[in-house]
């Protein structure tokens, strides 16, 4: 009986003893932090995971809809992935491999937005800067925001932060007033802006006077921007409206967050277009416009040009300010070239610290009407900057 009891005990322990020499099940286990299963996903999307492990982690792989999009060998395990703008379910998967060969995985399937009536809707994205006591407020969540479109409360569909990638046109006035050190400082500042970008961000440099002098492709390489300087000598008049419109047009085909950064004193001389045309173009897009304004002390000085009298040129200056304000961007005023690096850095920092809110307008009709947009934060002491609205096309 004693031998039989021992045999039964050994048989019962056999699976445990066999497993002792094998990798521990669950030795590496990932968890997808974002996105979550109940969250509809569109466009650039934050994808992040954490890993619990009883051994060293060899690698962590990220997959979107079955396609590998990243491999990590060390934390942090996070990225921004382009999920596309179609209204569909998406599968986010993380696979971890430990030093022993043990594996673990986690899967999140995001949902599509349920629409009762079959119709084509464009996701409206709002890039929101929130300040508290003069400092940007960085601790808000989606349920802290309320959106109104033409006075009607809207359902928040997507929520993100400033880590979402952007595509920027750096529009540098290279007219006579920018000769010498000013132009070199401008391109150096633009190159510093690009050097501070993240892997999925892109920018192009466009230098202009009364005509387009030089452009670069959209790039992540500061050296490409510096090479553009060798081709350009500042001179001639300035056509701000024409080139602002061009920049907005170039960004139409770009995905994700779109930004124009204009460096100019803003005094319009040679544009064939009016700044009213650029204002309209900004209203049809979701582009943020920032203006690094040289010579703030000389603001709205009186001058005439071949195209307009003094009053007309002053009106163009005012319309440029309005374009910036209504886009949700802002004016950064400087008086010396030494302030340029800080101006570019301030804009880049703001882009990193914005909130990105997405919604479908409840009364979208594609009829070209202007929709007034308002965003409120459900906390006291907050100031909000966001674009004023959009044309419903």
Secondary structure, 3 states (H helix, E strand, C coil): CHHHHHHHHHHHHHHHHHHHCCCCCCCEEEEEEECCCCCCCCCEEEEEEEEEECCCEEEEEEEECCEEEEEECCCCEEEEEECCCCCCCEEEEEEEEECCCCEEEEEEEECCCCCCCCCCCCCEEEEEEEEECCEECCCCCHHHEEEEECCEEECCCEEEECCCCEEEEEEEECCHHHCCHHHHHHHHHHHHHHHCCCCCCEEEEEEECCCEEEECCCECCHHHHHHHHCCCCCCCCCCHHHHHHHHHHHHCCCCCEEEEEEEECCCCCCCCCCHHHHHHHHHHCCEEEEEEEECHHHCCCCCCCCCCCHHHHHHHHHHHHHHHHHHCCCEEEECCHHHHHHHHHHHHHHHHCCEEEEECCCCCCCCCCEEEEEEEECCCCEEEECCCEEECC
